[in-house]
Amino acid sequence: VSGDLTQRARRGQFAAARRFLDRVALPRLIVPGNHDIPLYNVLARFGWPLYGYRRHITDDLLPRFQDEEIAVAGVNTARPNRWKDGCISAEQIEELRRHFAAQPAGVSKVLVAHHPFIPPERDARATLVEGAAQALRVLEACGCHLILAGHLHLAYVGDVRPHHVEIKRSILVVQAGTATSHRRRDEPNAYNVLTLDGPLLSIDVRAWNGQRFVSTGVSEYQYSDSGWSRVGVS
């Protein structure tokens, strides 16, 4: 879950999010978003910004998941001293470097964050997470394949290389839309279902049609020595 489990970091919203998560009978990796930090309660925002998140969701701000095929690392990019924008620190980047560099060959390496590393086509001037360039240089060096993020309420997919010319190795970014919030940017509520099978990745965007979530199309990508390439859409 790439952040913003709540609208305004209120106790009832966190409790509702907790109840939903408890119904998901799968391994979970969760990171906070800027909406999970109090906005109007200034004392809480700067004194204990993630109290509600830590109490109801998880106290782990460096979540990890790993099996024989995949290594997933989460990072907290939400900051109380920024209204909505995010940041990835040098310490967090170093922690990611150590984690991904230690993985055996053949393991797919995935980063989950809330704030974006590349902009959408329709909003090329969108603010990226502070520290994106430094993080991508390290992620490139330690072999990260995939970045999952949210924040912008838009679902899109792109390679980092056109947006960060200093990066030479392909890293695919998959942005999630808005799953449940009423904040939608001319898109229905939606979530992504990713299936990673060796070098093959399918991305199924499932959107709300007024009654239920339905597939709006599946994009297929393949990773090779030249990087990620789209090989099909259905």
C-alpha contacts under 8 A as a table, 3 or more apart, distances in Angstrom:
res1	aa1	res2	aa2	distance
1	V	28	R	7.61
1	V	29	L	6.24
1	V	30	I	4.64
1	V	31	V	6.35
2	S	30	I	6.27
2	S	31	V	5.54
2	S	32	P	6.98
2	S	33	G	7.24
2	S	112	V	6.28
2	S	113	A	5.72
2	S	114	H	4.98
2	S	148	L	7.16
2	S	149	A	5.55
2	S	150	G	5.89
2	S	176	A	7.92
3	G	30	I	6.91
3	G	31	V	5.14
3	G	32	P	4.25
3	G	33	G	4.02
3	G	34	N	7.64
3	G	36	D	7.61
3	G	113	A	7.45
3	G	114	H	5.21
3	G	150	G	7.12
3	G	151	H	7.59
4	D	7	Q	6.89
4	D	32	P	6.07
4	D	33	G	4.38
4	D	34	N	6.48
4	D	35	H	5.15
4	D	36	D	5.63
4	D	114	H	7.85
4	D	151	H	7.61
5	L	13	Q	7.90
5	L	14	F	7.13
5	L	17	A	6.21
5	L	32	P	7.25
5	L	33	G	7.37
5	L	35	H	7.52
5	L	36	D	6.54
6	T	9	A	5.42
6	T	10	R	7.28
6	T	13	Q	5.50
6	T	14	F	6.22
6	T	17	A	7.24
6	T	35	H	6.06
6	T	36	D	5.71
7	Q	10	R	7.74
7	Q	13	Q	7.31
7	Q	35	H	5.58
7	Q	36	D	7.21
7	Q	181	S	7.26
8	R	13	Q	7.77
8	R	35	H	5.55
8	R	36	D	6.52
8	R	37	I	7.29
8	R	38	P	6.11
8	R	39	L	6.75
9	A	13	Q	6.67
9	A	14	F	6.73
9	A	35	H	6.13
9	A	36	D	4.59
9	A	37	I	5.59
9	A	38	P	5.23
9	A	39	L	7.88
9	A	52	G	6.81
9	A	53	Y	7.72
10	R	13	Q	5.26
10	R	14	F	6.31
10	R	38	P	7.50
10	R	52	G	7.47
11	R	14	F	5.22
11	R	15	A	6.16
11	R	52	G	6.60
12	G	15	A	4.96
12	G	16	A	6.14
13	Q	16	A	5.11
13	Q	17	A	6.19
14	F	17	A	5.00
14	F	18	R	6.10
14	F	52	G	6.81
14	F	53	Y	6.93
14	F	56	H	6.01
14	F	57	I	7.24
15	A	18	R	5.00
15	A	19	R	6.29
15	A	56	H	6.37
16	A	19	R	5.13
16	A	20	F	6.33
17	A	20	F	5.12
17	A	21	L	6.19
17	A	57	I	7.75
18	R	21	L	5.11
18	R	22	D	6.14
18	R	56	H	6.18
18	R	57	I	6.00
19	R	22	D	5.15
19	R	23	R	6.67
20	F	23	R	5.36
20	F	24	V	6.95
21	L	24	V	5.26
22	D	25	A	7.28
29	L	63	P	6.16
29	L	64	R	6.86
29	L	65	F	6.96
29	L	74	G	7.13
30	I	58	T	7.90
30	I	63	P	7.03
30	I	74	G	7.11
31	V	61	L	6.79
31	V	63	P	7.59
31	V	74	G	6.17
31	V	75	V	6.46
31	V	76	N	5.83
31	V	112	V	7.44
31	V	113	A	6.57
31	V	114	H	6.95
32	P	36	D	6.02
32	P	53	Y	7.31
32	P	76	N	6.08
32	P	77	T	7.68
32	P	78	A	6.65
32	P	114	H	6.89
33	G	36	D	5.40
33	G	37	I	7.47
33	G	76	N	7.60
33	G	77	T	7.21
33	G	78	A	5.40
33	G	114	H	5.48
33	G	115	H	7.68
33	G	151	H	7.37
34	N	37	I	5.62
34	N	78	A	4.95
34	N	79	R	6.94
34	N	80	P	7.95
34	N	83	W	7.80
34	N	84	K	5.68
34	N	85	D	7.46
34	N	86	G	7.57
35	H	38	P	7.11
35	H	39	L	7.70
35	H	84	K	7.88
36	D	50	L	7.01
36	D	52	G	7.78
36	D	53	Y	6.55
37	I	45	R	6.17
37	I	49	P	5.20
37	I	50	L	5.83
37	I	78	A	7.79
37	I	79	R	7.99
37	I	80	P	6.79
38	P	41	N	5.86
38	P	42	V	7.43
38	P	44	A	6.52
38	P	45	R	5.05
38	P	49	P	6.44
39	L	42	V	6.81
39	L	45	R	6.44
39	L	83	W	7.96
40	Y	45	R	7.80
41	N	44	A	5.46
41	N	45	R	6.02
42	V	45	R	4.88
42	V	46	F	6.26
43	L	46	F	5.63
43	L	47	G	5.55
43	L	48	W	7.80
44	A	47	G	4.96
44	A	48	W	5.12
44	A	49	P	5.66
45	R	48	W	6.09
45	R	49	P	4.40
45	R	50	L	7.99
45	R	80	P	5.86
46	F	49	P	5.69
46	F	80	P	5.89
46	F	81	N	7.43
48	W	51	Y	5.46
49	P	52	G	7.92
49	P	80	P	6.31
50	L	53	Y	5.11
50	L	54	R	5.93
51	Y	54	R	5.21
51	Y	55	R	6.01
52	G	55	R	5.11
52	G	56	H	5.99
52	G	57	I	7.79
53	Y	56	H	5.49
53	Y	57	I	5.19
53	Y	58	T	6.45
53	Y	59	D	7.53
54	R	57	I	5.66
54	R	58	T	4.80
54	R	59	D	4.36
54	R	60	D	7.61
55	R	58	T	6.60
55	R	59	D	6.99
58	T	61	L	7.71
60	D	63	P	5.68
61	L	74	G	7.49
61	L	75	V	6.60
61	L	76	N	6.08
62	L	73	A	7.12
62	L	74	G	5.68
62	L	75	V	5.71
62	L	76	N	7.36
63	P	73	A	5.99
63	P	74	G	5.09
63	P	75	V	7.30
64	R	71	A	7.46
64	R	72	V	5.64
64	R	73	A	4.69
64	R	74	G	6.29
65	F	70	I	7.92
65	F	71	A	5.92
65	F	72	V	5.06
65	F	73	A	6.67
66	Q	69	E	7.67
66	Q	70	I	5.67
66	Q	71	A	4.45
66	Q	72	V	6.20
67	D	70	I	5.61
67	D	71	A	6.68
68	E	107	V	6.97
69	E	106	G	7.30
69	E	107	V	5.00
69	E	108	S	6.27
69	E	198	G	7.57
70	I	107	V	5.15
70	I	108	S	4.65
70	I	109	K	6.04
70	I	110	V	7.50
71	A	100	F	7.66
71	A	103	Q	7.52
71	A	107	V	6.64
71	A	108	S	6.13
71	A	109	K	4.97
71	A	110	V	6.16
72	V	109	K	6.02
72	V	110	V	4.64
72	V	111	L	5.81
72	V	112	V	7.27
73	A	96	L	7.32
73	A	99	H	7.94
73	A	110	V	6.33
73	A	111	L	5.03
73	A	112	V	6.15
74	G	111	L	5.83
74	G	112	V	4.61
74	G	113	A	6.00
75	V	88	I	7.87
75	V	92	Q	7.22
75	V	111	L	7.60
75	V	112	V	6.40
75	V	113	A	5.39
76	N	88	I	7.51
76	N	113	A	6.42
76	N	114	H	7.27
77	T	86	G	5.01
77	T	87	C	4.94
77	T	88	I	5.41
77	T	113	A	6.52
77	T	114	H	6.28
77	T	115	H	6.43
77	T	129	V	7.45
78	A	84	K	7.89
78	A	85	D	7.36
78	A	86	G	5.10
78	A	87	C	6.70
78	A	114	H	7.45
78	A	115	H	7.83
79	R	82	R	5.63
79	R	85	D	7.72
79	R	86	G	6.10
79	R	87	C	6.93
80	P	83	W	7.15
82	R	85	D	5.71
82	R	86	G	6.94
85	D	115	H	7.29
85	D	127	T	7.25
85	D	128	L	7.70
85	D	129	V	6.68
85	D	130	E	7.93
86	G	115	H	5.84
86	G	128	L	7.68
86	G	129	V	4.91
86	G	130	E	6.09
87	C	115	H	7.92
87	C	129	V	5.14
87	C	130	E	4.38
87	C	131	G	6.12
88	I	92	Q	6.35
88	I	93	I	6.95
88	I	129	V	6.84
88	I	130	E	6.16
88	I	131	G	5.39
88	I	132	A	7.16
88	I	135	A	7.50
89	S	92	Q	5.15
89	S	93	I	6.21
89	S	131	G	6.67
90	A	93	I	5.02
90	A	94	E	6.17
90	A	131	G	7.97
91	E	94	E	5.16
91	E	95	E	6.26
92	Q	95	E	5.04
92	Q	96	L	6.28
93	I	96	L	5.13
93	I	97	R	6.18
93	I	134	Q	7.99
93	I	135	A	5.73
93	I	138	V	7.21
94	E	97	R	4.94
94	E	98	R	6.28
95	E	98	R	5.27
95	E	99	H	6.24
96	L	99	H	5.05
96	L	100	F	6.05
96	L	139	L	7.76
97	R	100	F	5.44
97	R	101	A	5.78
97	R	138	V	6.38
97	R	139	L	6.77
97	R	142	C	6.18
98	R	101	A	5.29
98	R	102	A	6.19
99	H	102	A	5.51
99	H	103	Q	7.02
100	F	103	Q	5.44
100	F	109	K	6.70
100	F	142	C	5.91
100	F	143	G	7.13
100	F	144	C	7.03
101	A	142	C	5.06
101	A	143	G	7.41
103	Q	107	V	6.76
104	P	107	V	6.13
108	S	144	C	7.48
108	S	145	H	6.37
108	S	198	G	7.53
109	K	143	G	7.05
109	K	144	C	4.86
109	K	145	H	5.37
109	K	146	L	6.55
110	V	144	C	6.16
110	V	145	H	6.06
110	V	146	L	4.76
110	V	147	I	5.74
110	V	148	L	7.47
111	L	144	C	7.44
111	L	146	L	6.31
111	L	147	I	4.73
111	L	148	L	6.17
112	V	147	I	5.88
112	V	148	L	4.75
112	V	149	A	5.93
113	A	116	P	7.62
113	A	147	I	7.59
113	A	148	L	6.31
113	A	149	A	4.98
113	A	150	G	7.48
114	H	148	L	7.99
114	H	149	A	4.85
114	H	150	G	5.11
114	H	151	H	5.83
115	H	128	L	6.78
115	H	129	V	5.39
115	H	149	A	5.97
115	H	150	G	5.98
115	H	151	H	5.49
115	H	152	L	7.89
116	P	119	P	6.92
116	P	127	T	7.91
116	P	128	L	5.28
116	P	129	V	5.72
116	P	149	A	5.79
116	P	150	G	6.46
116	P	151	H	6.95
116	P	152	L	7.65
116	P	175	Q	7.53
117	F	128	L	5.46
117	F	129	V	6.02
117	F	132	A	5.76
117	F	160	V	7.60
117	F	173	V	7.59
118	I	128	L	6.46
118	I	158	G	7.58
118	I	160	V	6.39
118	I	163	H	6.44
118	I	173	V	7.45
119	P	123	D	6.43
119	P	124	A	5.37
119	P	125	R	6.94
119	P	126	A	5.56
119	P	127	T	7.49
119	P	128	L	6.96
120	P	123	D	5.35
120	P	124	A	5.93
120	P	126	A	7.52
120	P	154	L	7.70
120	P	156	Y	6.48
121	E	124	A	5.62
123	D	126	A	5.56
128	L	132	A	6.97
129	V	132	A	5.58
131	G	134	Q	5.40
131	G	135	A	6.05
132	A	135	A	5.09
132	A	136	L	5.98
133	A	136	L	5.24
133	A	137	R	6.37
133	A	164	H	7.07
134	Q	137	R	5.34
134	Q	138	V	6.64
135	A	138	V	5.27
135	A	139	L	6.04
136	L	139	L	4.82
136	L	140	E	5.81
136	L	167	I	7.23
137	R	140	E	5.18
137	R	141	A	6.35
137	R	166	E	7.92
137	R	167	I	6.50
138	V	141	A	5.07
138	V	142	C	6.26
139	L	142	C	5.26
139	L	143	G	6.09
139	L	144	C	5.18
140	E	143	G	5.35
140	E	144	C	6.03
140	E	167	I	7.06
140	E	168	K	7.93
140	E	169	R	6.18
140	E	170	S	7.93
140	E	171	I	7.45
141	A	144	C	7.89
144	C	147	I	7.96
144	C	171	I	6.76
145	H	170	S	7.33
145	H	171	I	5.03
145	H	172	L	6.45
146	L	171	I	5.55
146	L	172	L	4.91
146	L	173	V	5.88
146	L	174	V	7.57
147	I	171	I	7.27
147	I	172	L	6.25
147	I	173	V	4.69
147	I	174	V	6.25
148	L	173	V	5.94
148	L	174	V	5.01
148	L	175	Q	5.87
148	L	176	A	7.50
149	A	173	V	7.59
149	A	174	V	6.56
149	A	175	Q	4.96
149	A	176	A	6.24
150	G	153	H	6.67
150	G	154	L	7.61
150	G	175	Q	5.23
150	G	176	A	4.90
150	G	177	G	6.55
152	L	177	G	7.33
153	H	176	A	7.12
153	H	177	G	4.56
153	H	178	T	4.95
153	H	183	R	7.18
153	H	184	R	5.93
153	H	185	R	6.22
154	L	175	Q	6.96
154	L	176	A	6.40
154	L	177	G	4.33
154	L	178	T	6.96
154	L	184	R	7.83
154	L	185	R	6.76
154	L	187	E	7.20
155	A	174	V	7.61
155	A	175	Q	5.14
155	A	176	A	4.75
155	A	177	G	4.31
155	A	205	V	8.00
156	Y	174	V	6.16
156	Y	175	Q	5.22
156	Y	176	A	7.11
156	Y	177	G	7.97
157	V	172	L	7.21
157	V	173	V	5.61
157	V	174	V	4.63
157	V	175	Q	6.15
158	G	172	L	5.79
158	G	173	V	5.32
158	G	174	V	6.83
159	D	162	P	6.81
159	D	163	H	7.94
159	D	170	S	6.32
159	D	171	I	5.68
159	D	172	L	4.55
159	D	173	V	5.99
159	D	228	W	7.59
160	V	163	H	5.55
160	V	164	H	6.00
160	V	167	I	7.38
160	V	170	S	6.76
160	V	171	I	5.76
160	V	172	L	6.41
160	V	173	V	6.89
161	R	164	H	5.11
161	R	165	V	5.56
161	R	166	E	7.56
161	R	167	I	5.56
161	R	168	K	6.45
161	R	169	R	7.36
161	R	170	S	6.47
161	R	171	I	7.57
162	P	165	V	6.00
164	H	167	I	5.76
165	V	168	K	7.26
167	I	170	S	7.76
169	R	226	S	7.97
169	R	227	G	6.67
170	S	226	S	7.56
170	S	227	G	4.71
170	S	228	W	6.11
171	I	227	G	7.52
171	I	228	W	7.32
172	L	228	W	6.79
176	A	190	A	7.68
176	A	191	Y	6.08
176	A	192	N	6.24
177	G	187	E	7.91
177	G	189	N	6.87
177	G	190	A	5.64
177	G	191	Y	6.13
177	G	192	N	7.97
178	T	181	S	6.01
178	T	183	R	7.26
178	T	184	R	6.41
178	T	188	P	7.68
178	T	189	N	5.09
178	T	190	A	5.63
178	T	191	Y	6.90
179	A	189	N	4.88
179	A	190	A	4.72
179	A	191	Y	5.36
180	T	189	N	6.02
180	T	190	A	7.72
181	S	184	R	7.22
181	S	189	N	7.41
184	R	187	E	5.72
184	R	188	P	6.66
184	R	189	N	6.99
188	P	207	A	6.04
188	P	208	W	5.91
188	P	209	N	7.56
189	N	207	A	5.65
189	N	208	W	5.39
190	A	205	V	6.66
190	A	206	R	5.36
190	A	207	A	4.06
190	A	208	W	6.05
190	A	213	F	7.29
191	Y	205	V	5.91
191	Y	206	R	5.50
191	Y	207	A	6.66
192	N	203	I	6.59
192	N	204	D	5.68
192	N	205	V	4.66
192	N	206	R	6.16
193	V	203	I	5.85
193	V	204	D	5.00
193	V	205	V	6.41
193	V	206	R	7.42
194	L	201	L	6.91
194	L	202	S	5.65
194	L	203	I	4.73
194	L	204	D	6.35
195	T	201	L	5.63
195	T	202	S	5.17
195	T	203	I	6.73
196	L	199	P	7.37
196	L	200	L	5.86
196	L	201	L	4.57
196	L	202	S	6.65
197	D	200	L	5.11
197	D	201	L	6.33
198	G	201	L	7.92
199	P	222	Q	5.47
199	P	223	Y	4.86
199	P	224	S	7.13
200	L	220	E	7.26
200	L	221	Y	5.87
200	L	222	Q	4.62
200	L	223	Y	6.50
201	L	220	E	5.71
201	L	221	Y	5.06
201	L	222	Q	6.19
202	S	218	V	6.45
202	S	219	S	5.62
202	S	220	E	4.38
202	S	221	Y	6.27
203	I	218	V	5.42
203	I	219	S	5.18
203	I	220	E	6.39
204	D	215	S	6.42
204	D	216	T	7.27
204	D	217	G	5.95
204	D	218	V	4.41
204	D	219	S	6.63
205	V	215	S	5.85
205	V	216	T	5.75
205	V	217	G	6.31
205	V	218	V	6.79
206	R	213	F	5.56
206	R	214	V	4.96
206	R	215	S	4.26
206	R	216	T	5.77
206	R	217	G	7.90
207	A	212	R	7.94
207	A	213	F	4.92
207	A	214	V	5.43
207	A	215	S	6.39
207	A	216	T	6.49
208	W	211	Q	6.84
208	W	212	R	5.41
208	W	213	F	4.26
208	W	214	V	6.40
209	N	212	R	5.80
209	N	213	F	6.25
209	N	214	V	6.93
215	S	218	V	7.60
217	G	233	V	7.05
217	G	234	S	5.47
218	V	233	V	5.56
218	V	234	S	5.18
219	S	230	R	7.30
219	S	231	V	7.98
219	S	232	G	5.95
219	S	233	V	4.40
219	S	234	S	6.59
220	E	230	R	5.77
220	E	231	V	5.61
220	E	232	G	4.94
220	E	233	V	5.95
221	Y	228	W	6.39
221	Y	229	S	5.43
221	Y	230	R	4.26
221	Y	231	V	5.36
221	Y	232	G	7.04
222	Q	228	W	5.55
222	Q	229	S	5.51
222	Q	230	R	6.42
222	Q	231	V	6.52
223	Y	226	S	7.66
223	Y	227	G	5.36
223	Y	228	W	4.45
223	Y	229	S	6.60
224	S	227	G	5.12
224	S	228	W	6.48
